[in-house]
Amino acid sequence: MSLKLDKNKYKTQVDINNYFHLDSVMDYKIGNKKLNTSFDTICLLVNAPYFKEEMKNKDTFVKKIEELVKLFHTKNNVSQPFKKLITTLWSNIMKGDVKESVLTLELFTNDNIKEIKTLVITVVNEDVKPDANNTYLQNENMRDMGSHIRHSLHKNNIGSCNLMFLGLDNDDIVNVMEGFVLSMYQFKKYKTGLEKDTINKHPYSQKGKGRKNPNNIVKKTLKTLKGGNNQKKTKKTSSLKSDNGKDTDNVKKTNTNNTYVLHLCVMNNDGKKLKKMVDEMLVITRNIHMCQDLLNEPGNKINPVSFVGFIKHYIDLHNLPLKVKVLEEDELKKMGMNLLVSVGQGSLPEMRSRLVVLQYNSSSNNSKSKGKKNNGGDNSKVDCVLIGKGVTQDTGGIFIKPGSSIPEMKTDKAGACVVFALMSALSKLGNKKNIVGLLPIAENSIGPGATIPGDIIKAYNGMNVEIVDTDGEGRLMMADCLSYAQDKWSGAMCVDVSTLTMELEYMSCKEFSSVIGLNTDKEMENMVKNGEEIGERLVKFPFLRGKVEEELKSDVADIRNVVKKCQGQIYPSTTFLAHFVKEGVRWIHLDLGGNTYKLDRGYSYPEEETVGVGIKLLAGLF
């Protein structure tokens, strides 16, 4: 029987034009001791521990507010009634009785004209003690505050805002900005809006008499623009002071299509350093959004063919210094990567397993090569090989999963998405390491050629593996890639990334990922520490030998892909992979299982189905 690609089911190309693009919806400027006076809203972020320590005298706070209003014009002063109001606010903040206060002020913006401005004072970290043990909560509160600001702007139909900071250092400000931009992500390309029309036209629909049309509500802000997807033009002021105190462009008005325009007013003459930090964060965040786009795509849109096409197109579109090589099924068989091949045997012939090899050579980002077409290079010694599991849809194969869990398995390609997004970001930032990415891509499906439980497959390293459970496919793909990486790039540290076990989701309650490794204790400890700072918690498990190895012994082959009796999967899967790691090789296994999909956390910035966990975590290694 001849099987052909069903064009209606599978897409060979992915339209990226409808993806979320951060550059289209957000812009920012940094001003040294200068506000954008054309913006009507000023948000002052107050770090509660700093406030209670440094603002013990109410007059100190009054002086700070006076400095703020004088940034609009030197004629502005704190009147006696205004001082009384500020003093009351100071008292409430000191007692912890207020989280946010909104003040409407009439201020001079030039010698003769007063304008209405809205001052929003927001308190963060009220309930967190400032010590090393609370780094995670402190930084997450900052990100959550950024999300809160973005939601408030959207809710109140405000597109431009001044941000000022009291007691926040540059790291805090970057975390606020990160929360702001992460909360903006949307995946709406398959939302046509037609279902709303259908419901309204249905004979049994109830439109709700007497309900107000939100489109008719008059907003009180004077200069606003739509949030969300309704991008309209706004005018922004580009008047910023450089380090020498001169205006960079004389309050010149320019047009932008961006939904949000933020002006960060800093008072510490550290604007250049902050800009570098924010710009680096934005590079990472753009790639987190790209990772989310890929993860949100279902299996009939992102499949082994279209995934490879996306990678090539994205690299060309952004002129990234990455070399790409794609090894397809026939070549994989010649190489002996039969475990990887076996995973995709149930798919249509066009959708069989592939291996994408990405190479980044740091020397290709030097000044001499700028502006030239870059092939990534492969002559330098490789520092690290990243291996990302890319199962575009995991049905479980013959060991089919419960139906309710299969839709979520579009995220089983998270490892490959994370590795590709990470390498894209690192190459854009000009990282100094030489890095290789291996993306084994397959669809674990059911078909005439599918691997059958009990089959014995010869691995790349020569071991014969008994495939007892076809739903333990990830470790098979990773095993072949680990062996190949050690042969091809001897001496490099190997880091594999995957959603390998759902057991981690139950254990962690989606609060942390896990890491296990060999000869990499220092690197793993640094990853754990970094995870606390960046909001992606990580728990290091010890590598254990003993009973699990006994349970992986096969009666008919060298090894089984699952254990015989043990109910757990974290250690069996890791122990299986360890059989494909040579003695002395530095190896890290990062399991993201359960933490890539619908986290449902208390804070609001990772809102969509997938959240791109792992990119920031791994970036800390480099």
Protein Blocks (a to p, Z undefined) as FASTA:
>chain_A
ZZdddfklpccbdcfklpccfklmgccdddehiacfkbcbdcddddfklmmmmmmpmklm
mmmmmmmmmmmpmkbccdfklmmmmmmmmmmmmnopafbdcddddddfbfkbccdddddd
ddehklbccdfklmmmmmmmmmmmmmmmmmmmmmnopabdcdddehiafklmmmmmmmmm
mmmpccfklmnolmmmmmmmpmkbcebghiacfklpccfbfbdcdehjlccdddddfbdc
dfkopafkgoiacddfbfbdcddddfklpmmmmmmmmmmmmmmmmmmmmmmmmmmpcfkl
mcfklmmmmmmmmmmmnopabdcddddfklmmmnopamlmmmmmmpcfklmccddddddd
fklmmmklgoiacehiambccfbdcdddddfbaghpjmpcdfklmmmmmmmmmmmmmmmm
mmmmmmmnopabdcddddddddddddfklccehiacddfkopacddfblklmmmmmmmmm
mmmmmmmmghiacdddddfbfklmmmnnopaccdddehilmmmmmmmmmmmmnopacddd
dddehjkmmmmpcfkbmbdfbdfklmbfklmmmmmmmmmccehiacddddfehilgoklp
ablklmblbeoiojlmmmmmZZ
